[in-house]
Amino acid sequence: MAFDFVLQEQIDSLKQRERKDQIYPFNPNYISLSKGYQLDLSLKEIERLHRFRNSGKFANSVAEFKAVTQVSSDWIIKYSPYFKFPEWVTSKKLKVKDLNVSVIKDINTATAEELIEIRGIGAVLSKRIVKYRVSIKGFDLMEQLNQVYGLDSLVISKIKSQYQILTPAKRTKIVLAEATMEDLLRIPFLTKKEAKKIIGLRTKNKKITLKSLRNEPEFDSLKLERLALYLQ
């Protein structure tokens, strides 16, 4: 009898655990921090989703959610069956354009032909944006659009309302101790004066690192954070 009682306790415990871990259908746009941990999302993945939502946008498909959060394909296979989007998203009878809903596109894959559709961007500017993006191996921040000659703040705001960085930039980081002046001048946010400063410091210290630049007034934490996208 005692054995049966212990066995029943174990069964009840397993049932309770199963109920606790059970996942119910949910709208992936409203994943909280605690819900994200329950779903095995990393802090960075949750933050990407929250930044996207704070901009007033919604992920309206599994593919868009994956692009925004950059979760793995294995995660999508495991959890996307529980995604529950609003009826107007899943209904085939309703069209996005009829609901006046803006679909966010990827600035890192946009073509010149697509960009030219934005008011204020002509053939010259659209090609210039793509050319600049190619030269830096992809945008890491939307603020990098400020580096494109001829784009004013109003046009950049229009771009940001329709485009975001959904595909992360892919590049090989340059070792700071080996970077040439030409390498440094290709890095956004780094002026010619700052590049010369780095070359001068490296002449004194051949083992220079980004960390050692913290002692220089020209390189604040924001500057170093952005340089870390290109240098190691």
Protein Blocks (a to p, Z undefined) as FASTA:
>chain_A
ZZmmmmmmmmmmmmmmmmmmpccdddfklccfklmmmnopafklmmmmmmmmmnopacfb
fklmmmmnopafklmmmmmmmpccdfklmpmkbcfklnopacdddfklccfklmmmpghi
afklmmmmmmmmmmnopafbfklmmmpghiafklmmmmmmmgccfbccddddddfklocf
klmmmpghiafklmmmmmmmmmmmmkbcfklmmmpmklcfklmmmmmmmgZZ
